[in-house]
Amino acid sequence: MQRVSATLCRKMARPTCHVFINHRGIDTKRNIAGLLYDRLTAMGVKSFLDSMNMKPGDKLFHHIDRAIVGSKVGVAVFSPRYCESYFCLHELALLMESKKKVVPIFYDVKPSQLVVKDNGTCPAKELRRFSLALEEAKYTVGLTFDPLKGDWSEMLKDASEAVIMNLLEVEEESKRMKRKP
């Protein structure tokens, strides 16, 4: 019994994932987000994509928030209906507030088209939080992709390389911080 609890403790201490993929499922789960998840997984990068890492009965916010906080890098896949989702905006805000490196991917949308709208269901404090996170992400160098004209294999290569480069930077920074007295 003691061995099981020690194993469980070690598992809990490890990062939930290296990369958290934030996306609007209805727009991107079956294409860019899912394909990027598959590519990163094949490269040995432990990634979190809600449809792949959650099971019935999981507490949504607890599971997702834990994955974000435990991740090293975030990928924000912005799409035409991204800003309609409270969950997408919450995840983005948490990534930004946690000071994660975030790789934005503008999928079939221009940064200028992304705006948090007040539909009357969200408190003003949350709207401000979401707007700040969205503005920060929009002014982070990212990748753009037009699914009708773009080269999918090139996009996946560029996105996975950007994620790997950011992971390496985070690892190097972590090592530097540990060496400081």
Beta strands, then each sheet from edge to edge (+ up, - down):
strand 1: 19-23
strand 2: 47-48
strand 3: 73-78
strand 4: 101-107
strand 5: 143-145
sheet 1: 2+ 1+ 3+ 4+ 5+
end
